[in-house]
Amino acid sequence: MVNDPIADMLTRIRNAKAVAHNTVTIPFSNLKLKLAEILEKEGIIGKVTTQGKKTKKSIEIELKYKKGKSVIDTIKKISKPGRRVYIKKSEIKSIRQGFGMSIISTSEGLMTNKEAKKKGLGGEVLCEIW
């Protein structure tokens, strides 16, 4: 049993990137699917597909590479089960001078730091990607 499913997802992506795999498969959850869809929309990963039925469901993520180098440089978990990190709308800042992004869990669902700032929402900072 995995204690932190989001950290597990990010670790699987990190490991697949390290050995230059084209795809990575992770166990299904609505939260992980939404997170993967945000990364796909932002152009950080390729196509996201769900496979299987009911308890055997999984998410397949296609990793993106440019000139043999992964689009993802660093992907790290910010909020952990033992230490949740919350941020107010006024505290949202750009990541790596705008070249990176963070995923925030708000009252209106998951969104990037730019979307949250635009909508004036704070929430739990899940991860940072650059």
C-alpha positions as CSV (number, residue, x, y, z in Angstrom):
1,M,0.0,0.0,0.0
2,V,1.4,3.4,-1.0
3,N,1.2,6.2,1.6
4,D,1.4,9.0,-0.8
5,P,0.0,8.2,-4.3
6,I,1.0,11.6,-5.8
7,A,4.6,11.1,-4.7
8,D,4.5,7.6,-6.2
9,M,3.3,8.9,-9.5
10,L,6.0,11.6,-9.6
11,T,8.7,9.0,-8.7
12,R,7.5,6.7,-11.5
13,I,7.7,9.6,-14.0
14,R,11.1,10.6,-12.7
15,N,12.4,7.0,-12.9
16,A,11.0,6.4,-16.5
17,K,12.6,9.7,-17.5
18,A,16.0,8.6,-16.0
19,V,16.1,5.5,-18.2
20,A,14.6,7.2,-21.3
21,H,11.4,5.2,-21.4
22,N,8.7,6.4,-23.9
23,T,5.7,5.6,-21.6
24,V,5.0,5.1,-17.9
25,T,2.0,3.3,-16.4
26,I,0.6,4.2,-13.0
27,P,-2.4,3.0,-11.0
28,F,-5.6,4.9,-11.7
29,S,-7.1,7.6,-9.4
30,N,-9.1,10.7,-10.4
31,L,-6.6,13.0,-8.8
32,K,-3.7,11.4,-10.6
33,L,-5.6,11.6,-13.9
34,K,-6.4,15.3,-13.4
35,L,-2.7,16.0,-12.5
36,A,-1.6,14.1,-15.7
37,E,-4.1,16.0,-17.8
38,I,-2.8,19.4,-16.5
39,L,0.8,18.3,-17.4
40,E,-0.4,17.2,-20.9
41,K,-2.3,20.5,-21.4
42,E,0.9,22.5,-20.4
43,G,3.0,20.5,-22.9
44,I,5.2,18.8,-20.3
45,I,4.2,15.3,-21.1
46,G,2.7,13.7,-24.2
47,K,-0.6,11.8,-24.5
48,V,-2.4,10.6,-21.4
49,T,-4.7,7.5,-21.7
50,T,-6.6,5.3,-19.3
51,Q,-6.7,1.6,-19.7
52,G,-8.5,-1.3,-18.1
53,K,-11.8,-1.5,-16.1
54,K,-12.7,-1.0,-12.5
55,T,-10.0,-2.3,-10.1
56,K,-7.5,-3.0,-12.9
57,K,-7.6,0.5,-14.3
58,S,-4.4,2.4,-15.0
59,I,-3.1,5.6,-16.5
60,E,-0.5,5.5,-19.3
61,I,1.6,8.6,-19.7
62,E,3.7,9.3,-22.8
63,L,6.9,11.1,-21.9
64,K,8.1,14.0,-24.1
65,Y,11.7,14.3,-25.3
66,K,13.4,17.1,-27.3
67,K,16.7,16.3,-29.0
68,G,17.0,13.2,-26.8
69,K,16.6,15.2,-23.6
70,S,13.4,15.0,-21.5
71,V,11.2,18.1,-21.4
72,I,10.9,17.6,-17.6
73,D,14.2,18.7,-15.9
74,T,13.0,18.4,-12.3
75,I,9.7,17.2,-10.8
76,K,9.4,17.4,-7.0
77,K,6.7,16.9,-4.4
78,I,6.2,19.9,-2.1
79,S,3.3,19.0,0.2
80,K,3.9,15.7,2.0
81,P,1.7,13.6,4.3
82,G,3.7,14.7,7.3
83,R,4.0,18.3,6.2
84,R,1.2,19.9,4.2
85,V,2.1,23.2,2.4
86,Y,-0.7,25.7,1.9
87,I,-0.4,28.9,0.1
88,K,-2.6,32.1,0.1
89,K,-3.5,33.7,-3.2
90,S,-1.2,36.6,-2.4
91,E,1.8,34.3,-1.8
92,I,1.6,32.6,-5.3
93,K,4.8,33.3,-7.2
94,S,6.3,32.2,-10.5
95,I,8.6,29.2,-10.5
96,R,12.0,29.5,-12.1
97,Q,11.2,33.0,-13.5
98,G,8.2,31.6,-15.3
99,F,9.9,28.6,-16.9
100,G,8.5,26.2,-14.3
101,M,5.2,25.7,-12.7
102,S,3.5,24.4,-9.6
103,I,0.3,22.4,-9.3
104,I,-2.1,23.7,-6.6
105,S,-5.1,21.9,-5.2
106,T,-7.7,24.6,-4.8
107,S,-11.4,24.7,-3.8
108,E,-12.1,24.6,-7.6
109,G,-9.9,21.6,-8.3
110,L,-6.3,21.2,-9.4
111,M,-4.7,24.0,-11.4
112,T,-1.4,25.6,-12.2
113,N,0.0,28.4,-10.1
114,K,-0.8,30.8,-13.0
115,E,-4.4,29.8,-13.2
116,A,-4.8,30.0,-9.4
117,K,-3.3,33.5,-9.3
118,K,-5.6,34.6,-12.1
119,K,-8.7,33.2,-10.3
120,G,-7.5,34.6,-7.0
121,L,-7.4,31.2,-5.3
122,G,-5.0,29.6,-2.8
123,G,-4.6,26.0,-1.7
124,E,-2.3,23.1,-1.1
125,V,0.9,23.1,-3.3
126,L,1.2,19.5,-4.6
127,C,4.4,19.7,-6.7
128,E,6.7,21.8,-8.8
129,I,7.9,21.1,-12.3
130,W,10.6,22.7,-14.3
